[in-house]
């Protein structure tokens, strides 16, 4: 089996979809639609799902909603190891509680940002990840320095890995050069592409997985793209990447949730509205996303 493939021993590898959460017009969570969506993703080549991430609007959910989303994902997946919930919170104590809930639900791993209440220093970051790792599930660090203002640099990630606090990192920095430094400093740490629009570059650099956003709308093509890229089949991967890139770029923009949900609606998937503080796309942004998505649909993307 390829080292870039999902397995129960490495349940964060492969194509793990950062799932959008379907909302009804009254902004209530549609768990039935979400369960059907999880099954659809797995049936179309994706390896697992990541509920309660930024794309899943976890910050706007109540504690009960957040817990029910995880349980729904596990039941729909039929194998809890294929579910890697986001457990991010202001601090390690609350994040550990969510990690313990994930363990009780049967999940295979968890995804964790550094502390989000302030710009944490290295000492605080190490303590944060140690606290959550104590829950017993493998922890995938999530580096998103733009939004959190805390940068998990290759050197800091190596320290976290050497301490046994993390098994992998979802990198959303956009800096593909880091892949090579990380491989030198922590060769056993799995790198996961965290931004859709650098997937090919990071796969070439040795990424073991993709925490994908636009797979919500086009799961089969995203799965095919990842597998070709991971196998070094650039003849297949490059034109597919180029065709999808006008959409993949939206994953790195502030309006990524709104854009992906709109694309889902157009592609026949359950997207729906977003919760505040997010607002609908501007007319110009909606027009751009709609045009790119409609072209993808017309080209047979699925």
C-alpha positions as MATLAB code, in Angstrom:
seq = 'XXXXXXXXXXXXXXXXXXXXXXXXXXXXXXXXXXXXXXXXXXXXXXXXXXXXXXXXXXXXXXXXXXXXXXXXXXXXXXXXXXXXXXXXXXXXXXXXXXXXXXXXXXXXXXXXXXXXXXXXXXXXXXXXXXXXXXXXXXXXXXXXXXXXXXXXXXXXXXXXXXXXXXXXXXXXXXXXXXXXXXXXXXXXXXXXXXXXXXXXXXXXXXXXXXXXXXXXXXXXXXXXXXXXXXXXXXXXXXXXXXXXXXXXXXXXXXXXXXXXXXXXXXXXXXXXXXXXXXXXXXXXXXXXXXXXXXXXXXXXXX';
ca = [
       0.000    0.000    0.000;
       1.243    3.497   -0.822;
       2.489    5.541    2.117;
       0.168    8.270    0.812;
      -2.918    6.096    1.284;
      -5.439    6.057    4.097;
      -5.192    3.205    6.596;
      -6.498    2.551   10.087;
      -2.907    2.971   11.293;
      -2.658    6.387    9.598;
      -6.276    7.582    9.520;
      -5.343   11.163    8.614;
      -3.785   10.243    5.264;
      -5.394   10.313    1.834;
      -8.284   12.633    0.985;
      -9.916   13.752    4.212;
     -12.686   16.208    3.380;
     -13.084   19.236    5.621;
     -16.845   19.015    5.480;
     -19.144   21.959    5.042;
     -22.208   21.751    7.264;
     -25.625   21.950    5.555;
     -27.896   24.543    7.137;
     -31.593   25.057    6.548;
     -33.007   28.452    5.594;
     -33.627   29.168    9.296;
     -29.911   28.410    9.914;
     -30.605   25.241   11.877;
     -28.281   22.294   11.243;
     -29.622   19.688    8.809;
     -28.078   16.523   10.237;
     -29.924   14.240    7.804;
     -28.445   16.132    4.855;
     -25.045   16.052    6.530;
     -25.185   12.278    7.013;
     -26.113   11.797    3.361;
     -23.269   14.105    2.348;
     -20.715   12.131    4.363;
     -21.839    8.913    2.678;
     -21.691   10.603   -0.737;
     -18.103   11.718   -0.182;
     -16.960    8.248    0.843;
     -18.874    6.650   -2.019;
     -17.083    8.932   -4.498;
     -13.507    8.130   -3.597;
     -12.720   10.244   -0.552;
     -11.111    8.519    2.424;
     -12.700   10.277    5.360;
     -14.211   13.445    6.742;
     -13.189   16.274    9.029;
     -16.253   17.714   10.795;
     -16.174   20.829   12.963;
     -13.372   22.564   11.129;
     -13.456   26.141    9.920;
     -15.353   25.070    6.815;
     -17.870   23.378    9.102;
     -18.440   26.718   10.888;
     -17.642   25.163   14.264;
     -17.221   28.567   15.907;
     -20.920   29.294   15.335;
     -22.200   25.973   16.733;
     -23.543   25.302   20.185;
     -21.816   22.593   22.202;
     -24.750   20.263   21.593;
     -24.693   20.890   17.840;
     -20.964   20.328   17.697;
     -21.246   17.015   19.542;
     -24.140   15.830   17.367;
     -22.221   16.641   14.179;
     -19.392   14.318   15.269;
     -21.749   11.510   16.197;
     -23.604   11.918   12.896;
     -20.356   11.751   10.921;
     -19.241    8.568   12.697;
     -22.572    6.855   12.160;
     -22.756    7.902    8.502;
     -19.159    6.874    7.787;
     -19.728    3.442    9.293;
     -16.150    3.485   10.566;
     -15.162    6.034   13.170;
     -11.527    5.798   12.128;
     -12.502    7.715    8.986;
     -13.629   10.708   11.050;
     -11.103   13.323   12.200;
     -13.054   16.035   13.997;
     -11.715   19.465   14.664;
     -11.294   19.947   18.404;
      -9.963   23.495   18.383;
     -10.899   25.814   21.241;
      -9.578   28.848   23.083;
      -7.389   26.683   25.294;
      -6.173   23.166   25.918;
      -8.684   22.266   28.617;
     -11.703   22.761   26.377;
      -9.923   21.266   23.355;
      -9.060   18.171   25.409;
     -12.735   17.737   26.308;
     -13.596   17.720   22.616;
     -10.784   15.235   21.947;
     -12.147   12.989   24.696;
     -15.595   13.240   23.120;
     -14.069   12.248   19.764;
     -12.429    9.227   21.391;
     -15.712    8.193   22.999;
     -17.439    8.490   19.612;
     -14.858    6.159   18.041;
     -12.959    8.658   15.885;
      -9.508    7.794   14.562;
      -7.726   11.129   15.081;
      -8.363   14.803   15.801;
      -7.385   18.103   14.183;
      -6.146   20.881   16.467;
      -5.235   24.534   16.026;
      -2.875   26.168   18.512;
      -4.557   28.293   21.196;
      -6.882   30.742   19.461;
      -7.428   33.296   22.227;
      -4.083   35.042   21.737;
      -0.741   34.765   19.953;
       0.782   31.921   21.951;
       4.525   31.524   22.385;
       6.309   28.209   21.859;
       6.007   27.210   25.510;
       2.233   27.709   25.476;
       1.886   25.861   22.168;
       3.781   22.854   23.522;
       1.630   22.763   26.653;
      -1.545   23.087   24.565;
      -0.732   20.125   22.342;
       0.497   18.037   25.282;
      -2.829   18.565   27.033;
      -4.898   17.433   24.053;
      -2.589   14.526   23.181;
      -3.250   13.184   26.669;
      -6.799   12.354   25.536;
      -5.257    9.406   23.690;
      -6.088   10.001   20.023;
      -3.463   10.902   17.407;
      -3.360   14.679   17.016;
      -2.972   16.411   13.673;
      -1.702   19.947   14.174;
      -3.385   22.629   12.094;
      -1.138   25.494   11.047;
      -3.123   28.545    9.942;
      -0.920   31.497   10.888;
      -3.034   34.065    9.036;
      -6.139   33.411   11.113;
      -4.595   32.368   14.443;
      -1.523   34.652   14.382;
       0.438   31.708   15.783;
       2.805   30.146   13.275;
       3.700   26.483   13.694;
       7.089   26.755   12.016;
       8.971   23.638   10.895;
      11.220   23.944   13.939;
       8.292   24.136   16.352;
       6.503   21.277   14.613;
       9.629   19.155   14.966;
       9.623   19.855   18.705;
       5.949   18.888   18.962;
       6.576   15.687   17.019;
       9.685   14.748   18.994;
       7.698   15.208   22.213;
       5.046   12.787   20.933;
       2.290   15.418   20.878;
       1.419   15.268   17.151;
       1.424   12.695   14.351;
       0.891   14.999   11.377;
       0.321   18.610   10.382;
      -2.266   20.186    8.148;
      -0.389   23.150    6.712;
      -2.405   26.150    5.540;
       0.506   28.567    5.391;
       0.653   28.398    1.584;
       4.450   28.298    1.776;
       5.382   25.134   -0.086;
       9.071   25.652    0.731;
       8.346   24.540    4.282;
       7.679   20.991    3.149;
      11.340   20.412    2.454;
      12.565   21.904    5.732;
       9.969   19.929    7.678;
      11.102   16.704    6.006;
      14.659   17.432    7.143;
      13.754   18.334   10.739;
      11.013   15.758   11.364;
      11.123   13.055    8.687;
       8.531   10.928   10.494;
       5.930   13.711   10.703;
       3.223   13.438    8.040;
       2.569   16.604    6.049;
      -1.003   17.154    4.844;
      -1.931   19.744    2.236;
      -4.222   22.170    4.011;
      -4.987   24.617    1.202;
      -6.565   23.332   -1.994;
      -4.573   25.581   -4.313;
      -1.162   24.155   -3.332;
      -2.168   20.494   -3.409;
      -0.075   19.518   -6.415;
       3.025   21.335   -5.190;
       2.822   19.732   -1.734;
       2.077   16.284   -3.162;
       5.235   16.530   -5.249;
       7.072   17.568   -2.080;
       5.892   14.418   -0.302;
       2.584   15.271    1.387;
       0.828   12.169    2.725;
      -2.682   13.548    2.494;
      -5.000   16.402    1.634;
      -7.503   17.981    3.995;
      -9.642   19.067    1.091;
     -12.278   21.785    0.842;
     -13.553   21.699   -2.732;
     -14.002   17.942   -2.520;
     -17.343   18.879   -0.929;
     -18.555   19.896   -4.385;
     -16.440   17.651   -6.640;
     -15.345   14.627   -4.582;
     -14.576   12.203   -7.407;
     -12.366   14.625   -9.318;
     -10.580   15.790   -6.176;
      -9.928   12.181   -5.180;
      -8.598   11.431   -8.665;
      -6.404   14.546   -8.538;
      -4.881   13.601   -5.198;
      -4.178   10.012   -6.168;
      -2.524   11.012   -9.430;
      -0.444   13.694   -7.715;
       0.569   11.393   -4.850;
       1.609    8.710   -7.350;
       3.742   11.188   -9.302;
       1.477   10.850  -12.351;
       1.816   14.462  -13.443;
       0.496   13.672  -16.921;
      -2.876   13.021  -15.287;
      -2.652   15.385  -12.330;
      -1.446   18.573  -14.001;
      -4.329   19.149  -16.462;
      -6.900   18.180  -13.822;
      -5.303   20.577  -11.350;
      -5.321   23.351  -13.943;
      -8.988   22.734  -14.717;
      -9.988   22.833  -11.042;
      -7.679   25.633   -9.922;
     -10.085   28.531  -10.613;
     -12.237   26.966   -7.880;
      -9.468   25.627   -5.647;
      -8.124   29.175   -5.219;
     -11.289   30.125   -3.347;
     -10.286   27.759   -0.536;
      -7.541   30.227    0.434;
      -9.789   33.287    0.487;
     -11.698   34.796    3.373;
     -15.015   33.826    1.745;
     -14.062   30.167    1.320;
     -17.057   28.833    3.256;
     -19.558   30.838    1.221;
     -17.805   29.975   -2.059;
     -17.652   26.246   -1.418;
     -21.256   26.116   -0.232;
     -22.407   27.945   -3.362;
     -20.457   25.502   -5.526;
     -22.062   22.636   -3.635;
     -25.530   24.018   -4.324;
     -24.757   24.354   -8.035;
     -23.235   20.864   -8.168;
     -26.308   19.349   -6.507;
     -24.814   18.913   -3.044;
     -26.340   20.251    0.214;
     -24.578   23.557    0.802;
     -27.099   26.119    1.944;
     -26.573   29.406    3.776;
     -23.875   30.362    6.277;
     -24.260   31.498    9.865;
     -23.207   34.923   11.139;
     -20.775   36.505   11.447;
     -20.270   35.343    7.868;
     -22.357   37.147    5.267;
     -23.412   36.049    1.766;
     -20.970   36.606   -1.060;
     -20.917   39.966   -2.775;
     -22.515   40.058   -6.220;
     -19.117   40.079   -7.947;
     -17.773   37.175   -5.896;
     -20.947   35.148   -6.388;
     -20.776   35.728  -10.130;
     -17.161   34.535  -10.259;
     -17.800   31.406   -8.190;
     -20.967   30.614  -10.104;
     -19.253   30.930  -13.496;
     -16.317   28.718  -12.493;
     -18.595   26.120  -10.923;
     -21.019   26.005  -13.826;
     -18.082   25.499  -16.196;
     -16.816   22.630  -14.021;
     -20.260   21.040  -14.022;
     -20.582   21.468  -17.785;
     -17.167   19.839  -18.216;
     -18.450   16.798  -16.364;
     -16.690   17.357  -13.087;
     -18.190   15.414  -10.227;
];
